[in-house]
Amino acid sequence: CRAFFIMSLRNDSDNQLRDSVRGVLRSSLEKLRCGGDVEKTIDYKLRLVEKLRSAPVAVYTEKANEQHYEVPTDFFKAVLGKRLKYSCCYWPEDVDTLARAEDAMLELICKRAQINDGQDVLDLGCGWGCTAFWILEHYPRCRVMCVSNSRTQCAHIMEEARRRGVTSRIQAATADANVFAPTQKFDRVVSVEMFEHMKNYKILMERISSWLKPLGKLFVQILCHREFAYEFNVKQGSASEWMSEHFFTGGTMPSDDLLLYFQDHLKLLDHWRLKGVHYQKTLDSWLEVLDSKRDDVREILSRAYGEANAESRLFDWRMFFLYSSEAFGFCDGNEWVVSQYLFCSSPRSSL
């Protein structure tokens, strides 16, 4: 039955697909709202908080690589913007291109993270190094350590660092979030859209607090729902089954306030929201680029996964961009949003 549904989607136009996704999103929100019962919704959230507190820091880390971070780098070079920024870009009124939107978000992140020249920065969940290289370009005395669970991402970063002549100011470490333990301290830890792959935020933030210098700070950016937190569920028939199986196995959709339940070791200093339309524009830009290079992308996927699987992989990526675009555009971008936070060390005695 599910196979028939997927085949039907593949034969639909994008407009029909988007209509179907909006129907799924409406149904999902109805379930999350528990009929408007505020007691039930807070009970569900608090039970999830307790579940996360007893979980490993991360689960299915190999799946995150398989589904995203060790997909061939050539695929992302073909589809993303020039900085290989695989996260939400920022589209204020005067920004109308993906390249400018990448720069606008990187500038905003550094401003809100309070990056200053001469600092030691840890880029936790660094992707292909867009934040790190932005920092090195604009803060010539900063040093950055990049951490990723992906070998191919770290290899790309160091190759790019050699090309730019900045190997003395950047490191790239391949490490599982469950065991990563740096030996140095940092002025800033910056994490952009990695926490969604995590589970035990209490332990994670405790570890991060131990990596900070006395006046150090943590900046986090997540994609989230404005009110509801939930886990991606691979259970057959669940609303998130397809997304969970193909792109977010073991993932968590935080609510905007979820991290605020984990201030045992780090205290919130500041908090911002961006409407989901910024991510919708980003995703639609990636989809437009993918479609303009469809033959090239199919060839890249064919080399990686075999010719017989290339079309299926191409469909999955188009569907991922399209589905996510509709989620972040839902209700004019006021349901699924992008949230940013700045934390500092918080002595246990003050809690």
C-alpha positions as CSV (number, residue, x, y, z in Angstrom):
1,C,0.0,0.0,0.0
2,R,2.8,2.4,1.0
3,A,4.7,1.5,-2.2
4,F,1.6,2.4,-4.3
5,F,1.4,5.7,-2.5
6,I,5.0,6.6,-3.2
7,M,4.6,5.6,-6.9
8,S,1.5,7.8,-7.1
9,L,3.5,10.7,-5.7
10,R,6.2,10.2,-8.3
11,N,3.6,10.6,-11.0
12,D,2.0,13.8,-9.6
13,S,2.9,17.3,-10.5
14,D,4.7,19.5,-8.0
15,N,1.5,21.4,-7.3
16,Q,-0.3,18.2,-6.5
17,L,2.6,17.1,-4.3
18,R,2.5,20.3,-2.4
19,D,-1.2,20.0,-1.9
20,S,-0.7,16.5,-0.5
21,V,2.0,17.7,1.9
22,R,-0.1,20.5,3.2
23,G,-2.8,18.0,3.9
24,V,-0.3,15.9,5.9
25,L,0.9,19.0,7.8
26,R,-2.7,19.9,8.7
27,S,-3.4,16.4,10.0
28,S,-0.1,16.4,12.0
29,L,-0.9,19.6,13.7
30,E,-4.4,18.4,14.6
31,K,-2.8,15.5,16.4
32,L,-0.2,17.6,18.1
33,R,-2.8,20.0,19.4
34,C,-4.7,17.2,21.2
35,G,-8.0,18.8,20.4
36,G,-6.9,22.1,22.0
37,D,-6.3,20.5,25.5
38,V,-3.5,22.5,27.0
39,E,-3.1,19.9,29.8
40,K,-2.5,17.1,27.4
41,T,0.0,19.1,25.2
42,I,2.2,20.1,28.2
43,D,2.0,16.6,29.6
44,Y,3.3,15.2,26.2
45,K,6.1,17.8,26.1
46,L,7.2,17.1,29.7
47,R,7.2,13.3,29.1
48,L,9.4,13.9,26.0
49,V,11.8,16.1,28.0
50,E,12.2,13.3,30.6
51,K,12.7,10.7,27.8
52,L,15.4,12.9,26.2
53,R,17.1,13.3,29.6
54,S,17.6,9.5,29.8
55,A,18.6,8.9,26.2
56,P,22.1,8.8,24.7
57,V,23.4,12.1,23.4
58,A,22.7,10.9,19.8
59,V,21.3,7.7,18.2
60,Y,21.6,6.3,14.6
61,T,24.6,8.6,13.9
62,E,25.5,6.4,11.0
63,K,22.1,7.1,9.5
64,A,22.6,10.8,9.6
65,N,25.7,10.3,7.5
66,E,24.0,8.0,5.1
67,Q,21.0,10.3,4.7
68,H,22.8,13.6,4.5
69,Y,26.4,14.2,5.4
70,E,28.2,11.5,3.4
71,V,26.0,11.8,0.4
72,P,28.6,12.7,-2.3
73,T,29.9,16.2,-1.8
74,D,29.5,16.7,-5.6
75,F,25.8,16.5,-5.1
76,F,25.8,19.4,-2.6
77,K,28.2,21.4,-4.8
78,A,25.7,21.0,-7.6
79,V,22.6,22.0,-5.6
80,L,23.6,24.4,-2.8
81,G,24.9,27.9,-3.0
82,K,28.5,28.9,-3.5
83,R,29.3,28.6,0.2
84,L,27.8,25.1,0.5
85,K,25.6,26.3,3.3
86,Y,23.3,23.4,4.1
87,S,21.0,25.2,6.5
88,C,18.6,28.1,6.5
89,C,19.6,31.3,4.7
90,Y,18.4,34.8,5.6
91,W,16.2,36.7,3.2
92,P,15.5,40.3,4.3
93,E,13.7,42.5,1.9
94,D,16.9,43.7,0.1
95,V,18.2,40.1,-0.5
96,D,17.0,38.3,-3.6
97,T,19.6,35.7,-4.5
98,L,20.8,32.5,-2.7
99,A,24.4,33.7,-2.6
100,R,23.4,37.0,-0.8
101,A,21.0,35.1,1.5
102,E,23.9,32.7,2.5
103,D,26.1,35.7,3.4
104,A,23.3,37.5,5.2
105,M,22.7,34.5,7.5
106,L,26.4,34.0,8.2
107,E,26.7,37.6,9.1
108,L,23.7,37.4,11.3
109,I,25.0,34.3,13.1
110,C,28.3,35.9,13.8
111,K,26.7,39.0,15.1
112,R,24.3,37.1,17.4
113,A,27.0,34.7,18.5
114,Q,29.1,37.7,19.5
115,I,32.1,36.5,17.5
116,N,35.1,38.8,18.0
117,D,38.5,38.8,16.4
118,G,41.1,36.7,18.1
119,Q,38.7,34.2,19.5
120,D,38.9,30.4,19.5
121,V,35.7,29.0,18.0
122,L,34.3,25.5,17.9
123,D,32.0,24.8,15.0
124,L,30.0,21.9,16.2
125,G,28.2,20.1,13.4
126,C,30.1,22.1,10.8
127,G,28.8,20.8,7.5
128,W,31.2,21.7,4.7
129,G,32.7,24.6,6.7
130,C,30.7,27.6,5.6
131,T,30.5,29.2,9.1
132,A,34.2,28.4,9.8
133,F,35.4,29.9,6.5
134,W,33.2,33.0,7.0
135,I,34.8,33.5,10.4
136,L,38.3,33.1,9.0
137,E,37.5,35.6,6.2
138,H,36.0,38.3,8.4
139,Y,38.0,37.8,11.7
140,P,41.6,37.4,10.6
141,R,42.9,36.4,14.0
142,C,40.3,33.9,14.9
143,R,41.0,30.1,15.0
144,V,38.3,27.5,14.3
145,M,38.0,23.8,15.1
146,C,35.3,22.1,12.9
147,V,33.6,18.9,14.2
148,S,31.6,16.6,12.1
149,N,30.5,13.0,12.2
150,S,31.3,12.8,8.5
151,R,34.7,12.0,7.1
152,T,33.9,13.5,3.7
153,Q,32.9,16.8,5.2
154,C,36.2,17.0,7.2
155,A,38.2,16.0,4.1
156,H,36.5,18.8,2.1
157,I,37.2,21.4,4.8
158,M,40.9,20.6,4.9
159,E,41.2,20.5,1.2
160,E,39.5,23.9,1.0
161,A,41.7,25.3,3.8
162,R,44.8,24.3,1.9
163,R,43.4,26.0,-1.2
164,R,42.8,29.2,0.7
165,G,46.1,29.0,2.6
166,V,44.5,29.0,6.1
167,T,45.5,25.6,7.5
168,S,47.3,27.2,10.4
169,R,43.9,28.6,11.6
170,I,41.5,25.7,11.1
171,Q,41.2,22.1,12.2
172,A,38.6,19.5,11.2
173,A,37.9,16.5,13.5
174,T,35.7,13.6,12.6
175,A,33.9,12.5,15.8
176,D,30.7,11.0,17.1
177,A,28.8,13.4,19.3
178,N,28.5,10.7,21.9
179,V,32.3,10.6,22.5
180,F,33.7,13.9,21.2
181,A,36.0,15.4,23.9
182,P,38.3,18.3,22.9
183,T,41.4,19.0,24.9
184,Q,41.3,22.8,24.5
185,K,38.8,25.5,25.6
186,F,36.9,27.9,23.4
187,D,35.5,31.4,23.5
188,R,32.6,30.4,21.4
189,V,30.8,27.2,20.5
190,V,28.6,27.6,17.4
191,S,26.2,24.9,16.4
192,V,23.9,25.4,13.3
193,E,21.1,22.9,12.8
194,M,22.9,20.0,14.5
195,F,20.8,19.7,17.7
196,E,17.9,18.3,15.7
197,H,20.0,15.1,15.4
198,M,20.6,15.0,19.1
199,K,18.6,13.4,22.0
200,N,20.1,14.0,25.5
201,Y,20.4,17.8,25.5
202,K,21.2,17.8,29.3
203,I,24.4,15.8,28.8
204,L,25.3,17.5,25.5
205,M,25.0,21.0,27.1
206,E,26.9,19.9,30.1
207,R,29.7,18.7,27.9
208,I,29.7,21.9,25.9
209,S,29.8,24.0,29.1
210,S,33.1,22.1,30.0
211,W,34.6,23.1,26.6
212,L,34.0,26.8,27.2
213,K,36.5,29.3,28.6
214,P,35.2,31.2,31.8
215,L,33.5,33.9,29.7
216,G,32.6,31.6,26.8
217,K,29.2,31.3,25.1
218,L,27.2,28.8,23.1
219,F,25.2,29.9,20.0
220,V,22.7,27.4,18.7
221,Q,20.4,27.6,15.6
222,I,17.7,25.0,15.2
223,L,14.8,24.4,12.9
224,C,11.8,23.7,15.1
225,H,8.0,24.1,15.6
226,R,6.9,27.2,17.4
227,E,5.1,25.1,20.1
228,F,5.2,21.4,19.7
229,A,8.2,19.1,20.1
230,Y,8.2,15.5,18.7
231,E,10.4,12.7,17.6
232,F,10.6,11.5,14.0
233,N,8.8,8.2,14.0
234,V,9.5,5.4,11.5
235,K,6.5,3.5,12.6
236,Q,4.3,2.5,9.6
237,G,1.4,4.8,9.2
238,S,2.9,7.7,11.3
239,A,2.7,11.2,9.8
240,S,6.5,11.4,9.8
241,E,7.2,7.9,8.5
242,W,8.6,8.9,5.1
243,M,10.7,11.8,6.4
244,S,12.0,9.6,9.3
245,E,12.9,6.7,7.2
246,H,14.7,8.7,4.4
247,F,16.1,11.8,6.1
248,F,15.7,12.1,9.9
249,T,16.1,8.6,11.4
250,G,16.5,9.1,15.1
251,G,15.9,12.8,14.8
252,T,14.0,15.2,17.0
253,M,11.8,18.2,16.0
254,P,12.3,20.6,18.9
255,S,9.8,23.1,19.9
256,D,11.0,26.7,20.2
257,D,11.2,26.3,24.0
258,L,12.6,22.8,24.2
259,L,16.2,23.8,24.9
260,L,15.1,26.0,27.8
261,Y,14.2,22.9,29.8
262,F,17.9,21.9,29.8
263,Q,19.6,24.9,31.5
264,D,21.3,22.9,34.1
265,H,24.8,24.0,33.0
266,L,24.2,26.8,30.5
267,K,22.0,29.8,31.0
268,L,20.0,31.5,28.3
269,L,21.2,35.0,27.4
270,D,19.2,35.8,24.3
271,H,16.7,34.2,22.0
272,W,15.5,35.0,18.5
273,R,13.0,33.6,16.0
274,L,13.0,33.7,12.2
275,K,9.8,33.0,10.3
276,G,9.8,29.8,8.3
277,V,9.5,31.6,5.0
278,H,13.3,32.2,5.2
279,Y,13.8,28.5,5.1
280,Q,11.1,28.1,2.4
281,K,12.9,30.5,0.1
282,T,16.2,28.6,0.8
283,L,14.7,25.2,0.0
284,D,12.9,26.5,-3.1
285,S,16.2,27.9,-4.3
286,W,17.9,24.5,-3.8
287,L,15.1,22.8,-5.7
288,E,15.3,25.3,-8.5
289,V,19.0,24.7,-8.9
290,L,18.6,20.9,-8.7
291,D,16.0,21.0,-11.4
292,S,18.2,23.2,-13.6
293,K,21.0,20.6,-13.2
294,R,18.9,17.5,-13.2
295,D,21.0,15.5,-15.6
296,D,24.2,16.3,-13.8
297,V,22.7,15.5,-10.5
298,R,21.3,12.2,-11.8
299,E,24.8,11.3,-13.0
300,I,26.3,12.1,-9.6
301,L,23.7,9.9,-7.8
302,S,24.2,7.2,-10.4
303,R,27.9,7.0,-9.7
304,A,27.3,6.8,-6.0
305,Y,24.3,4.5,-5.8
306,G,24.1,2.7,-9.2
307,E,22.1,3.7,-12.3
308,A,19.1,1.6,-11.1
309,N,18.8,3.7,-8.0
310,A,19.6,7.2,-9.3
311,E,16.0,8.2,-10.3
312,S,14.7,7.0,-6.9
313,R,17.3,9.0,-5.1
314,L,16.6,12.1,-7.2
315,F,12.9,11.8,-6.4
316,D,13.7,11.5,-2.6
317,W,15.8,14.7,-2.7
318,R,13.2,16.6,-4.7
319,M,10.5,15.4,-2.3
320,F,12.6,16.3,0.8
321,F,13.1,19.9,-0.5
322,L,9.5,20.2,-1.5
323,Y,8.1,18.7,1.7
324,S,10.3,20.9,3.9
325,S,9.5,24.0,1.8
326,E,5.8,23.5,2.5
327,A,6.4,22.9,6.2
328,F,8.3,26.1,6.6
329,G,5.9,28.0,4.5
330,F,2.8,26.7,6.3
331,C,0.6,29.4,7.8
332,D,2.9,32.1,6.3
333,G,5.9,30.7,8.1
334,N,4.5,30.9,11.5
335,E,4.3,27.2,12.5
336,W,7.7,25.6,11.7
337,V,10.3,28.3,12.2
338,V,14.1,28.8,12.8
339,S,15.2,29.7,16.3
340,Q,18.5,30.9,17.6
341,Y,19.8,31.0,21.2
342,L,22.8,32.4,23.0
343,F,23.8,30.6,26.3
344,C,26.6,31.3,28.8
345,S,28.0,29.2,31.7
346,S,25.6,28.9,34.6
347,P,27.0,27.7,38.0
348,R,24.9,25.0,39.5
349,S,24.6,26.9,42.8
350,S,22.7,29.7,41.0
351,L,19.9,27.4,39.8
